[in-house]
Amino acid sequence: MKLSKGIITIIVIAGIVLIGFLWGKSAYNSMVEKEIAVETQWAQVQNAYQRRADLIPNLVATVKGYATHEQQTLTEVVEARAKATQMNISADQLTEENIKKYQEAQGQLSTALGRLMMIQEAYPDLKANTNFMALQDELAGTENRISTERNKFNEKVRDYNTTIRTFPRNIFAGMFGFERKAFFEADQSAQKAPEVKF
């Protein structure tokens, strides 16, 4: 049985189209999976920050009982917490500008918390309070979780961004609206080494 050149050409073209379709489907599905991984990890970052925000009212209440003269610091912490918890970014809005705003709000809360933690030096009874010590330990653990989740988020974003920017997937990414996601970056205050004076 001999096939004509026309049938062979049709079979070859159909084979090429089928291979192209299967590759395109695989590339598209891979980009979707990586985008979902970024979204899932973003939710983990927000959970870690929410855990910190949930600890703050207990910490403020404990400090308030001992440090009555520190009302301004307590108010700053409460206001910074309110601002940080109001800042919500959905996974499809992970632009550099939005991540920067989110980081700024969280950074202000971190600064206010740092001042709150320094209060303990002036109040030995507070420093010895088991509630305060437990909350301080939980807060330190939460800060470590935040750092870990942010690092994982950056890994997922790097993987996703690499996938959508490499050829030929970048063609499909452009066609189907896959856009680059922003990374968490170090705070500007972390760029300058602290001054140590003796």
Accessible surface in RSA format (square Angstrom, percent):
REM  Atomic radii and reference values for relative SASA: ProtOr
REM  Chains: A
REM  Algorithm: Lee & Richards
REM  Probe-radius: 1.40
REM  Slices: 20
REM RES _ NUM      All-atoms   Total-Side   Main-Chain    Non-polar    All polar
REM                ABS   REL    ABS   REL    ABS   REL    ABS   REL    ABS   REL
RES MET A   1   230.07 119.1 140.14  92.7  89.93 214.1 121.31 103.1 108.77 144.1
RES LYS A   2   198.09  96.6 165.06 101.3  33.02  78.6 112.39 101.2  85.70  91.3
RES LEU A   3    84.69  47.2  68.56  49.0  16.13  40.6  69.82  49.0  14.87  40.0
RES SER A   4    63.85  54.0  51.56  68.8  12.29  28.3  53.15 113.2  10.70  15.0
RES LYS A   5   179.07  87.4 174.12 106.8   4.95  11.8 118.69 106.8  60.38  64.3
RES GLY A   6    42.39  52.3   0.00   N/A  42.39  52.3  37.26 102.2   5.14  11.5
RES ILE A   7    84.38  48.0  84.03  62.6   0.35   0.9  84.19  60.6   0.19   0.5
RES ILE A   8    83.09  47.3  82.78  61.7   0.32   0.8  83.09  59.8   0.00   0.0
RES THR A   9    71.24  50.7  67.65  68.6   3.60   8.6  48.90  65.7  22.34  33.8
RES ILE A  10   117.75  67.0 116.25  86.6   1.50   3.6 117.24  84.4   0.51   1.4
RES ILE A  11    98.84  56.2  94.68  70.5   4.17  10.0  96.51  69.5   2.33   6.3
RES VAL A  12    81.05  53.3  74.42  67.4   6.63  16.0  80.26  69.7   0.79   2.2
RES ILE A  13    97.35  55.4  97.02  72.3   0.33   0.8  97.35  70.1   0.00   0.0
RES ALA A  14    56.32  51.8  46.49  71.7   9.83  22.4  52.77  74.3   3.55   9.4
RES GLY A  15    28.55  35.2   0.00   N/A  28.55  35.2  27.84  76.4   0.71   1.6
RES ILE A  16   113.63  64.7 110.12  82.0   3.51   8.5 111.04  80.0   2.59   7.0
RES VAL A  17    96.00  63.2  89.02  80.6   6.99  16.8  94.65  82.2   1.35   3.7
RES LEU A  18   103.47  57.6 101.25  72.4   2.22   5.6 103.36  72.6   0.11   0.3
RES ILE A  19   120.96  68.8 119.61  89.1   1.35   3.2 120.39  86.7   0.56   1.5
RES GLY A  20    38.38  47.3   0.00   N/A  38.38  47.3  32.67  89.6   5.71  12.8
RES PHE A  21   127.84  64.0 116.83  72.4  11.01  28.6 125.41  76.0   2.42   6.9
RES LEU A  22    92.61  51.6  87.74  62.8   4.87  12.3  88.15  61.9   4.46  12.0
RES TRP A  23    97.94  39.3  92.30  44.7   5.64  13.2  72.69  38.8  25.25  41.0
RES GLY A  24     8.19  10.1   0.00   N/A   8.19  10.1   7.12  19.5   1.06   2.4
RES LYS A  25   112.18  54.7 102.65  63.0   9.53  22.7  56.05  50.5  56.13  59.8
RES SER A  26    63.39  53.6  54.50  72.7   8.88  20.5  29.91  63.7  33.48  46.9
RES ALA A  27     0.45   0.4   0.06   0.1   0.40   0.9   0.13   0.2   0.32   0.9
RES TYR A  28    82.05  38.3  82.05  46.7   0.00   0.0  41.65  31.3  40.40  49.8
RES ASN A  29    62.24  42.9  61.40  59.3   0.84   2.0  16.53  39.8  45.71  44.2
RES SER A  30    22.28  18.8  19.39  25.9   2.89   6.7  14.38  30.6   7.89  11.1
RES MET A  31     0.00   0.0   0.00   0.0   0.00   0.0   0.00   0.0   0.00   0.0
RES VAL A  32    43.41  28.6  43.40  39.3   0.00   0.0  43.40  37.7   0.00   0.0
RES GLU A  33   118.89  68.3 111.46  84.3   7.43  17.7  42.44  82.1  76.44  62.4
RES LYS A  34    51.52  25.1  49.46  30.3   2.06   4.9  19.92  17.9  31.60  33.7
RES GLU A  35    39.39  22.6  39.39  29.8   0.00   0.0   0.92   1.8  38.47  31.4
RES ILE A  36    93.57  53.2  93.57  69.7   0.00   0.0  93.57  67.4   0.00   0.0
RES ALA A  37    30.59  28.1  23.15  35.7   7.44  16.9  29.50  41.5   1.09   2.9
RES VAL A  38     0.00   0.0   0.00   0.0   0.00   0.0   0.00   0.0   0.00   0.0
RES GLU A  39    59.23  34.0  54.56  41.3   4.66  11.1  13.31  25.7  45.92  37.5
RES THR A  40    81.54  58.0  75.66  76.7   5.88  14.0  64.80  87.0  16.74  25.3
RES GLN A  41    15.20   8.5  14.86  10.9   0.35   0.8   0.66   1.4  14.54  11.0
RES TRP A  42     3.63   1.5   3.63   1.8   0.00   0.0   3.63   1.9   0.00   0.0
RES ALA A  43    45.80  42.1  43.92  67.8   1.88   4.3  45.33  63.8   0.47   1.2
RES GLN A  44    73.98  41.4  72.99  53.3   0.98   2.3  12.63  26.9  61.34  46.5
RES VAL A  45     0.48   0.3   0.29   0.3   0.19   0.5   0.42   0.4   0.06   0.2
RES GLN A  46    46.11  25.8  42.74  31.2   3.37   8.0  16.52  35.2  29.59  22.4
RES ASN A  47    88.28  60.9  82.06  79.3   6.22  15.0  22.71  54.7  65.56  63.4
RES ALA A  48     7.39   6.8   2.38   3.7   5.01  11.4   6.95   9.8   0.43   1.1
RES TYR A  49    11.10   5.2   8.84   5.0   2.26   5.9   6.05   4.5   5.05   6.2
RES GLN A  50    83.87  46.9  80.96  59.2   2.91   6.9  39.79  84.7  44.08  33.4
RES ARG A  51    79.01  33.2  74.32  37.9   4.69  11.2  25.57  34.9  53.44  32.4
RES ARG A  52     1.53   0.6   1.53   0.8   0.00   0.0   0.00   0.0   1.53   0.9
RES ALA A  53     2.42   2.2   2.42   3.7   0.00   0.0   2.42   3.4   0.00   0.0
RES ASP A  54    78.34  54.9  65.91  65.6  12.43  29.4  27.89  65.6  50.46  50.3
RES LEU A  55    16.82   9.4  16.79  12.0   0.03   0.1  16.82  11.8   0.00   0.0
RES ILE A  56     0.71   0.4   0.69   0.5   0.03   0.1   0.71   0.5   0.00   0.0
RES PRO A  57    61.79  45.0  50.46  46.0  11.33  41.2  57.42  47.4   4.37  27.1
RES ASN A  58    82.98  57.2  79.75  77.1   3.22   7.8  11.56  27.8  71.41  69.0
RES LEU A  59     1.28   0.7   1.28   0.9   0.00   0.0   1.28   0.9   0.00   0.0
RES VAL A  60     8.74   5.8   8.74   7.9   0.00   0.0   8.74   7.6   0.00   0.0
RES ALA A  61    65.53  60.3  50.47  77.9  15.06  34.3  53.99  76.0  11.54  30.6
RES THR A  62    20.03  14.2   9.84  10.0  10.19  24.3  12.51  16.8   7.52  11.4
RES VAL A  63     0.00   0.0   0.00   0.0   0.00   0.0   0.00   0.0   0.00   0.0
RES LYS A  64   106.02  51.7 103.24  63.3   2.78   6.6  50.40  45.4  55.61  59.2
RES GLY A  65    63.46  78.3   0.00   N/A  63.46  78.3  35.38  97.1  28.09  62.9
RES TYR A  66    83.27  38.9  65.64  37.3  17.63  45.9  41.00  30.8  42.28  52.1
RES ALA A  67     0.01   0.0   0.00   0.0   0.01   0.0   0.00   0.0   0.01   0.0
RES THR A  68    95.10  67.6  75.29  76.3  19.82  47.2  64.06  86.0  31.04  46.9
RES HIS A  69   163.08  89.1 130.49  90.7  32.59  83.4  95.65  98.6  67.43  78.5
RES GLU A  70    45.09  25.9  42.79  32.4   2.30   5.5   2.45   4.7  42.63  34.8
RES GLN A  71    99.79  55.8  99.07  72.4   0.71   1.7  55.05 117.2  44.74  33.9
RES GLN A  72   134.86  75.4 125.38  91.6   9.49  22.6  48.67 103.6  86.19  65.4
RES THR A  73    20.51  14.6  20.23  20.5   0.28   0.7   0.47   0.6  20.04  30.3
RES LEU A  74     2.49   1.4   2.31   1.7   0.18   0.4   2.49   1.7   0.00   0.0
RES THR A  75    54.64  38.9  50.72  51.4   3.92   9.3  44.09  59.2  10.55  15.9
RES GLU A  76    51.01  29.3  46.82  35.4   4.18  10.0  26.08  50.4  24.92  20.3
RES VAL A  77     0.04   0.0   0.04   0.0   0.00   0.0   0.04   0.0   0.00   0.0
RES VAL A  78    77.56  51.0  76.71  69.4   0.85   2.1  76.71  66.6   0.85   2.3
RES GLU A  79   108.40  62.2 101.15  76.5   7.25  17.3  42.86  82.9  65.54  53.5
RES ALA A  80    12.45  11.4   6.56  10.1   5.89  13.4  11.74  16.5   0.71   1.9
RES ARG A  81    61.77  25.9  61.77  31.5   0.00   0.0   5.36   7.3  56.40  34.2
RES ALA A  82    41.70  38.3  38.70  59.7   2.99   6.8  41.58  58.6   0.11   0.3
RES LYS A  83   105.02  51.2 100.98  62.0   4.04   9.6  68.65  61.8  36.37  38.7
RES ALA A  84     3.04   2.8   0.96   1.5   2.08   4.7   1.01   1.4   2.04   5.4
RES THR A  85    45.49  32.4  26.88  27.3  18.60  44.3  23.09  31.0  22.40  33.9
RES GLN A  86   143.94  80.5 115.90  84.7  28.04  66.8  44.88  95.5  99.06  75.1
RES MET A  87    51.08  26.5  44.60  29.5   6.47  15.4  37.03  31.5  14.05  18.6
RES ASN A  88   117.76  81.2  93.22  90.1  24.53  59.1  27.91  67.2  89.85  86.8
RES ILE A  89     7.30   4.2   5.48   4.1   1.82   4.4   6.14   4.4   1.15   3.1
RES SER A  90    57.92  48.9  45.13  60.2  12.79  29.5  50.71 108.0   7.21  10.1
RES ALA A  91    18.74  17.2  13.91  21.5   4.83  11.0  13.91  19.6   4.83  12.8
RES ASP A  92   112.61  78.9  84.09  83.7  28.52  67.4  34.85  82.0  77.76  77.5
RES GLN A  93    89.11  49.8  86.82  63.5   2.29   5.4  17.04  36.3  72.07  54.7
RES LEU A  94     3.31   1.8   0.00   0.0   3.31   8.3   0.83   0.6   2.48   6.7
RES THR A  95    71.80  51.1  67.67  68.6   4.13   9.8  68.82  92.4   2.98   4.5
RES GLU A  96   102.50  58.8  93.82  71.0   8.68  20.7  37.75  73.0  64.75  52.9
RES GLU A  97   112.02  64.3 104.35  78.9   7.67  18.3  42.50  82.2  69.53  56.8
RES ASN A  98    38.15  26.3  37.73  36.5   0.42   1.0   2.06   5.0  36.09  34.9
RES ILE A  99     2.46   1.4   2.46   1.8   0.00   0.0   2.46   1.8   0.00   0.0
RES LYS A 100   122.12  59.6 121.08  74.3   1.05   2.5  65.67  59.1  56.45  60.1
RES LYS A 101    94.80  46.3  92.17  56.6   2.63   6.3  53.31  48.0  41.49  44.2
RES TYR A 102     6.92   3.2   6.92   3.9   0.00   0.0   1.06   0.8   5.86   7.2
RES GLN A 103    18.30  10.2  15.68  11.5   2.62   6.2   6.83  14.5  11.46   8.7
RES GLU A 104    92.64  53.2  84.27  63.8   8.37  19.9  40.69  78.7  51.95  42.4
RES ALA A 105     1.85   1.7   0.81   1.3   1.04   2.4   0.88   1.2   0.97   2.6
RES GLN A 106    10.74   6.0  10.53   7.7   0.21   0.5   4.25   9.0   6.49   4.9
RES GLY A 107    19.14  23.6   0.00   N/A  19.14  23.6  17.19  47.2   1.95   4.4
RES GLN A 108    86.30  48.3  78.91  57.7   7.39  17.6  37.07  78.9  49.24  37.3
RES LEU A 109     0.83   0.5   0.83   0.6   0.00   0.0   0.83   0.6   0.00   0.0
RES SER A 110    49.28  41.6  39.71  53.0   9.57  22.0  30.69  65.3  18.60  26.1
RES THR A 111    77.33  55.0  66.88  67.8  10.45  24.9  49.24  66.1  28.09  42.5
RES ALA A 112     1.87   1.7   1.57   2.4   0.29   0.7   1.87   2.6   0.00   0.0
RES LEU A 113     6.88   3.8   6.88   4.9   0.00   0.0   6.88   4.8   0.00   0.0
RES GLY A 114    34.07  42.0   0.00   N/A  34.07  42.0  32.61  89.5   1.46   3.3
RES ARG A 115   105.92  44.5 100.85  51.4   5.06  12.1  60.04  82.1  45.88  27.8
RES LEU A 116     0.00   0.0   0.00   0.0   0.00   0.0   0.00   0.0   0.00   0.0
RES MET A 117    30.01  15.5  29.48  19.5   0.53   1.3  29.51  25.1   0.50   0.7
RES MET A 118   130.42  67.5 123.37  81.6   7.05  16.8  90.97  77.3  39.45  52.3
RES ILE A 119    12.26   7.0   7.01   5.2   5.24  12.6  12.12   8.7   0.14   0.4
RES GLN A 120    23.27  13.0  23.22  17.0   0.05   0.1   0.00   0.0  23.27  17.6
RES GLU A 121   103.66  59.5  78.46  59.4  25.20  60.0  35.09  67.9  68.56  56.0
RES ALA A 122    72.28  66.5  41.55  64.1  30.73  69.9  52.67  74.2  19.61  51.9
RES TYR A 123    45.08  21.0  43.46  24.7   1.63   4.2  37.58  28.2   7.50   9.2
RES PRO A 124    97.89  71.3  92.05  83.9   5.84  21.2  93.72  77.4   4.18  26.0
RES ASP A 125   103.69  72.6  97.67  97.2   6.02  14.2  17.78  41.9  85.90  85.7
RES LEU A 126     0.00   0.0   0.00   0.0   0.00   0.0   0.00   0.0   0.00   0.0
RES LYS A 127    96.64  47.1  90.93  55.8   5.71  13.6  54.96  49.5  41.67  44.4
RES ALA A 128    72.57  66.7  51.48  79.4  21.09  48.0  58.27  82.1  14.30  37.9
RES ASN A 129    31.62  21.8  23.93  23.1   7.69  18.5   7.69  18.5  23.93  23.1
RES THR A 130   110.86  78.8 104.29 105.7   6.58  15.7  74.11  99.5  36.76  55.6
RES ASN A 131    95.19  65.6  93.23  90.1   1.96   4.7   7.89  19.0  87.31  84.4
RES PHE A 132     0.08   0.0   0.08   0.1   0.00   0.0   0.08   0.1   0.00   0.0
RES MET A 133    92.16  47.7  91.46  60.5   0.70   1.7  82.85  70.4   9.31  12.3
RES ALA A 134    53.26  49.0  45.53  70.3   7.73  17.6  51.54  72.6   1.73   4.6
RES LEU A 135    19.81  11.0  19.21  13.7   0.60   1.5  19.22  13.5   0.59   1.6
RES GLN A 136    50.48  28.2  49.24  36.0   1.24   2.9  14.22  30.3  36.26  27.5
RES ASP A 137   104.32  73.1  94.72  94.3   9.60  22.7  27.96  65.8  76.36  76.2
RES GLU A 138    74.12  42.6  68.88  52.1   5.23  12.5  29.96  58.0  44.15  36.0
RES LEU A 139    10.87   6.1  10.87   7.8   0.00   0.0  10.87   7.6   0.00   0.0
RES ALA A 140    56.78  52.2  48.47  74.8   8.31  18.9  54.94  77.4   1.84   4.9
RES GLY A 141    32.20  39.7   0.00   N/A  32.20  39.7  29.55  81.1   2.65   5.9
RES THR A 142     0.31   0.2   0.00   0.0   0.31   0.7   0.00   0.0   0.31   0.5
RES GLU A 143    64.10  36.8  59.29  44.9   4.80  11.4  38.06  73.6  26.04  21.3
RES ASN A 144   101.71  70.1  99.45  96.1   2.26   5.4  24.36  58.6  77.34  74.8
RES ARG A 145   125.46  52.7 122.56  62.5   2.89   6.9  38.68  52.9  86.78  52.6
RES ILE A 146     8.44   4.8   8.27   6.2   0.17   0.4   8.43   6.1   0.00   0.0
RES SER A 147    58.40  49.4  53.21  71.0   5.19  12.0  29.48  62.8  28.92  40.5
RES THR A 148    64.96  46.2  62.15  63.0   2.81   6.7  38.21  51.3  26.75  40.4
RES GLU A 149    26.30  15.1  26.30  19.9   0.00   0.0   2.66   5.1  23.64  19.3
RES ARG A 150    45.73  19.2  45.72  23.3   0.01   0.0   7.25   9.9  38.47  23.3
RES ASN A 151    86.49  59.6  84.18  81.4   2.31   5.6  18.54  44.6  67.95  65.7
RES LYS A 152    92.82  45.3  92.52  56.8   0.31   0.7  49.15  44.2  43.68  46.5
RES PHE A 153     0.00   0.0   0.00   0.0   0.00   0.0   0.00   0.0   0.00   0.0
RES ASN A 154    35.83  24.7  34.77  33.6   1.06   2.5  14.58  35.1  21.25  20.5
RES GLU A 155   100.94  58.0  97.93  74.1   3.01   7.2  33.02  63.9  67.93  55.5
RES LYS A 156    85.29  41.6  83.08  51.0   2.20   5.2  31.94  28.7  53.35  56.8
RES VAL A 157     0.00   0.0   0.00   0.0   0.00   0.0   0.00   0.0   0.00   0.0
RES ARG A 158   136.33  57.2 135.72  69.2   0.61   1.4  57.84  79.1  78.49  47.6
RES ASP A 159    53.26  37.3  53.17  52.9   0.09   0.2  10.26  24.2  42.99  42.9
RES TYR A 160     0.00   0.0   0.00   0.0   0.00   0.0   0.00   0.0   0.00   0.0
RES ASN A 161     8.54   5.9   8.45   8.2   0.09   0.2   8.20  19.7   0.34   0.3
RES THR A 162    70.41  50.1  63.67  64.6   6.73  16.0  55.43  74.4  14.98  22.6
RES THR A 163     9.57   6.8   6.27   6.4   3.31   7.9   3.31   4.4   6.27   9.5
RES ILE A 164     9.63   5.5   5.91   4.4   3.72   9.0   5.91   4.3   3.72  10.1
RES ARG A 165   155.38  65.2 133.94  68.3  21.44  51.0  29.30  40.0 126.08  76.4
RES THR A 166    63.87  45.4  59.77  60.6   4.10   9.8  54.87  73.7   9.00  13.6
RES PHE A 167   156.15  78.1 129.03  79.9  27.12  70.6 129.03  78.2  27.12  77.6
RES PRO A 168    49.74  36.2  49.69  45.3   0.04   0.2  49.69  41.0   0.04   0.3
RES ARG A 169    65.83  27.6  65.83  33.6   0.00   0.0   6.91   9.4  58.92  35.7
RES ASN A 170    60.90  42.0  51.75  50.0   9.15  22.0  11.42  27.5  49.47  47.8
RES ILE A 171    90.63  51.6  82.10  61.2   8.53  20.6  88.95  64.1   1.68   4.6
RES PHE A 172    45.07  22.6  45.07  27.9   0.00   0.0  45.07  27.3   0.00   0.0
RES ALA A 173     3.68   3.4   3.63   5.6   0.05   0.1   3.63   5.1   0.05   0.1
RES GLY A 174    60.22  74.3   0.00   N/A  60.22  74.3  37.44 102.8  22.78  51.0
RES MET A 175   126.13  65.3  87.00  57.6  39.13  93.2  77.26  65.7  48.87  64.7
RES PHE A 176   107.30  53.7  76.94  47.7  30.36  79.0  83.16  50.4  24.14  69.1
RES GLY A 177    52.51  64.8   0.00   N/A  52.51  64.8  31.95  87.7  20.56  46.1
RES PHE A 178    20.16  10.1   9.26   5.7  10.90  28.4   9.98   6.0  10.19  29.2
RES GLU A 179   129.16  74.2 123.65  93.5   5.51  13.1  42.88  82.9  86.28  70.4
RES ARG A 180   110.00  46.2  88.31  45.0  21.69  51.6  37.97  51.9  72.03  43.7
RES LYS A 181    14.49   7.1  14.48   8.9   0.01   0.0   2.85   2.6  11.64  12.4
RES ALA A 182     1.83   1.7   1.02   1.6   0.82   1.9   1.09   1.5   0.74   2.0
RES PHE A 183    63.32  31.7  57.38  35.5   5.94  15.5  57.38  34.8   5.94  17.0
RES PHE A 184     8.57   4.3   1.11   0.7   7.47  19.4   1.11   0.7   7.47  21.4
RES GLU A 185   109.69  63.0 103.51  78.3   6.18  14.7  39.76  76.9  69.93  57.1
RES ALA A 186    58.81  54.1  35.67  55.0  23.14  52.6  43.48  61.2  15.33  40.6
RES ASP A 187    57.68  40.4  49.98  49.7   7.70  18.2  17.29  40.7  40.39  40.3
RES GLN A 188   142.28  79.6 129.91  94.9  12.37  29.5  61.07 130.0  81.21  61.6
RES SER A 189    95.96  81.1  70.06  93.5  25.90  59.7  58.87 125.4  37.08  52.0
RES ALA A 190    72.18  66.4  36.69  56.6  35.49  80.7  46.79  65.9  25.38  67.2
RES GLN A 191   122.48  68.5  87.44  63.9  35.04  83.4  32.47  69.1  90.01  68.3
RES LYS A 192   153.23  74.8 140.19  86.0  13.04  31.0  95.44  85.9  57.79  61.6
RES ALA A 193    81.27  74.7  61.60  95.1  19.67  44.7  67.18  94.6  14.09  37.3
RES PRO A 194   117.62  85.7  94.37  86.0  23.26  84.5 105.01  86.7  12.61  78.4
RES GLU A 195   132.07  75.8  98.95  74.9  33.12  78.8  52.05 100.7  80.02  65.3
RES VAL A 196   109.24  71.9  78.47  71.0  30.77  74.1  81.17  70.5  28.07  76.1
RES LYS A 197   172.66  84.2 139.22  85.4  33.44  79.6  88.27  79.4  84.39  89.9
RES PHE A 198   234.48 117.3 155.70  96.4  78.78 205.0 189.81 115.1  44.67 127.9
END  Absolute sums over single chains surface
CHAIN  1 A    12752.6      10936.1       1816.5       7478.7       5273.9
END  Absolute sums over all chains
TOTAL         12752.6      10936.1       1816.5       7478.7       5273.9
